Amino acid sequence: MQDHRKLGRDLELFHSDPLVGAGLPLWLPAGAAARRAVEDYIHALERRNGYQHVYSPPLAKQQMYVRSGHLPHFADDMFPPMALSEHDAFVLRPSLCPHHAAVFAARGRSYRELPLRIGEIGGQYRAERSGVLGGLSRVRAISLNDGHVFCAEDQVRAEVVESLRLMRVAHAALGFRPASLRLSLRGDGGKYVDDPAMWDRASAVLRDALDEAGASYVEAAGEAAFYGPKIDVQLLDHAGRESTLATVQVDYFQPARFDLSYVDADGQRRRPVMVHRSVAGSMERLFAHLIEVHDGAFPAWYAPLQVAVLPVADAFAGGAFVRACRAADLRVEEWHEGSLGARIRQAVARKVPYVAVVGEREAAAGAVSLRPRDPGAASGVLPVAAAVAALAEDCSAP
């Protein structure tokens, strides 16, 4: 396992520019292509499992974060407010949950709508100190795969179990296994909401869900969110350092702060419970891990470039094959510069899943010679249509 910062540079996945600033990485075309494929997969996975997706702005009035509790409990990790007038100050959000609470509150809600599952891959910002920043694993601008489930009390445990299941599905598809699960609990000190009964209630739900899911876990005091306990999915990097990727949190605090309610079957107003969950965490930390786990050789479905087409000579250009690949939504490039051997070495260095060579024999037969990166993948001389079909199957998302 290599450091993702070196691999990220070598494979031109992301870049840091001093004029942009530390902790604000630029996703280069290759990294952006891989990220887009993963985002599309997560979006589809959530949609198939009952999520509705929204867009929300990455800032809001300061009053929102006073109400949510972020400013009283989390101010040291937030960027300072931006005053636009003596009455209005705006804050770059450190979390998406207040905006999703506002989505729930956009109109009256009935018990028939619950559980209401809201998802978004949205921007949030943390005022991280320069000494802790590094590559994609610790940044100031975060693109978070976030979701919030608004549900009745008797639905909470099932929603937590379902969130854990979605995590397992997504992580297997992305090609990694977490190091451990951690039940993060309240510690001592004033950074936590002071409501012991609320903490006991939420912690019990998470323990029950972990037991129902048959999951092994460790408990850690002092690692909870300021408003409630959480289950954290822990990773290990190339140096054995531990970090949190995905999470599930049970929150009784913010629904009360935002006065959220729904009408129950008996006509009475009830307070929903808010389950925060992230299947894959931030795109930045996720890709820091994926780069290292796969040594930069991503599975074919989210490889930045899936097919490199190498004509033996300009006379054998693979135009028809390239067009057919693009029509099948494959990421393909045709390379002419340098000898065939040099171009093959370039494809190996860039960890391209497939090389398609077109020589005189292939051109005459309307075929290509497929050379896969991974054992067991489609290979050999195939007609163009058959080659594209095989590539489309192997490069499709799970």
RAPELIN-V179172 format. One record per backbone hydrogen bond with DSSP energy under -0.5 kcal/mol. NH is the residue of the N-H (numbers start at 1). CO is the residue of the C=O. If there is no record, write none. Layout:
# RAPELIN-V179172
((NH/CO) (NH/CO))
This chain:
# RAPELIN-V179172
((6/3) (7/3) (8/4) (9/5) (10/6) (11/7) (12/9) (13/8) (14/8) (15/26) (20/17) (21/17) (24/21) (26/15) (27/25) (28/13) (28/26) (30/12) (31/12) (32/28) (33/29) (34/30) (35/31) (36/32) (37/33) (38/34) (39/35) (40/36) (41/37) (42/38) (43/39) (44/40) (45/41) (46/42) (47/43) (48/44) (49/45) (49/46) (50/47) (51/46) (52/117) (54/119) (60/91) (62/89) (64/61) (65/61) (65/62) (66/62) (67/63) (68/64) (69/65) (70/65) (71/65) (73/69) (74/70) (75/71) (77/74) (78/75) (82/90) (83/81) (84/82) (84/88) (85/88) (90/82) (91/60) (93/58) (99/96) (100/96) (101/97) (102/98) (103/99) (104/100) (105/101) (106/103) (107/104) (111/263) (113/110) (114/111) (115/150) (116/150) (117/50) (117/115) (118/116) (118/148) (119/52) (120/146) (122/120) (122/144) (124/142) (125/93) (126/140) (127/77) (128/126) (132/129) (133/129) (133/130) (134/138) (137/134) (138/134) (140/23) (141/23) (142/124) (142/140) (144/122) (144/142) (145/281) (146/120) (146/144) (147/277) (148/118) (149/275) (150/116) (150/148) (151/149) (151/273) (155/152) (156/152) (156/153) (159/155) (160/156) (161/157) (162/158) (163/159) (164/160) (165/161) (166/162) (167/163) (168/164) (169/165) (170/166) (171/167) (172/168) (173/169) (174/170) (175/171) (176/171) (179/234) (180/234) (182/232) (183/218) (184/182) (184/230) (185/183) (185/220) (192/189) (193/226) (195/193) (198/195) (199/195) (200/196) (201/197) (202/198) (203/199) (204/200) (205/201) (206/202) (207/203) (208/204) (209/205) (210/206) (211/207) (212/208) (213/209) (214/211) (215/210) (218/181) (220/183) (222/185) (223/185) (223/220) (224/185) (225/228) (228/225) (230/184) (231/248) (232/182) (232/230) (233/246) (234/180) (234/232) (235/243) (237/241) (240/237) (243/235) (245/233) (247/278) (248/231) (249/276) (250/229) (251/249) (251/274) (252/250) (256/252) (257/253) (258/254) (259/256) (260/255) (262/270) (263/109) (264/262) (264/268) (267/264) (270/262) (272/270) (273/151) (274/251) (275/149) (275/273) (276/249) (276/274) (277/147) (278/247) (283/143) (286/282) (287/283) (288/284) (289/285) (290/286) (291/287) (292/288) (293/289) (294/290) (295/292) (296/291) (297/294) (298/296) (302/299) (303/299) (303/300) (306/331) (307/331) (308/354) (309/307) (309/333) (310/308) (310/356) (311/309) (311/335) (312/358) (316/313) (317/314) (322/318) (323/319) (324/320) (325/321) (326/322) (327/323) (328/324) (329/326) (330/325) (332/330) (333/307) (335/309) (335/333) (343/339) (344/340) (345/341) (346/342) (347/343) (348/344) (349/345) (350/346) (351/348) (352/347) (353/305) (354/306) (355/371) (356/308) (357/355) (357/369) (358/310) (359/357) (363/359) (364/360) (365/361) (366/362) (366/363) (367/362) (368/382) (369/357) (370/368) (370/380) (371/355) (373/353) (377/374) (380/370) (382/368) (382/380) (384/366) (387/383) (388/384) (389/385) (390/386) (391/387) (392/388) (393/389) (394/390) (395/391) (396/393))
